[in-house]
Amino acid sequence: MNKELCPACKMGRLERETKEITVFKFGYAESKTVEVSFCPLCEAEFFENKQDKQVRKELIKKLQHKNVQKKLEEMASSGKSFASLERALSLPQRTLSKWKNGATKPSEAGMVLVNLLSILPWLSVVADHDYDPKLAESLQWANICSSFERVSQAGILENGSERLLYAYVQNTVKTESMSEKQFSYVDEVCHEIV
């Protein structure tokens, strides 16, 4: 049997084997077995027709869709109304339900939207109120303050870093356009941390 010479080292004869390609993304893993040519001499691997790149793209797509479905399941179980989200975001009716159930696949923009809503859930409230910038700023500050409270309660800040954080927030907040009530709340939370 006449085997092809290795294009990398020009000495070894290519052999065939199966290999499992695994991609990790969003905390999930997807795998697929593919056939590759390899050189036992220099250990170079060669995929047919850019198969490796294509397989990796397919696996990443699967993981993206799995992530969207999982995020939407979490939103639904937390009591989020897909109907109100769709109205606020001007999405066609039942879009989020179809994405969650896998009936249709979201576009790249749809995947980004779901991830943003998952990370910053208060964005849906802003969208529901016609993207009011003052409401967005208030909710953002409330989210920051809530994060400070969690950090303080968990006792994460040590060795004077809480004083540094307090000073940073004091200086930053004073320069921002913020109501006295909002500033007072931030000041109170930061003082508890110290």
Secondary structure, DSSP 8 states (H G I E B T S, - for coil): ----B-TTTSSSB-EEEEEEEEEEETTEEEEEEEEEEE-TTT--EEEGGGHHHHHHHHHHHHHHHHHHHHHHHHHHHTT--HHHHHHHTT--TTHHHHHHHTSS---HHHHHHHHHHHH-TTHHHHHHTTT-HHHHHHHHHHHHHHHHHHHHHHT---TTHHHHHHHHHHHHHHHS---HHHHHHHHHHHHHH-
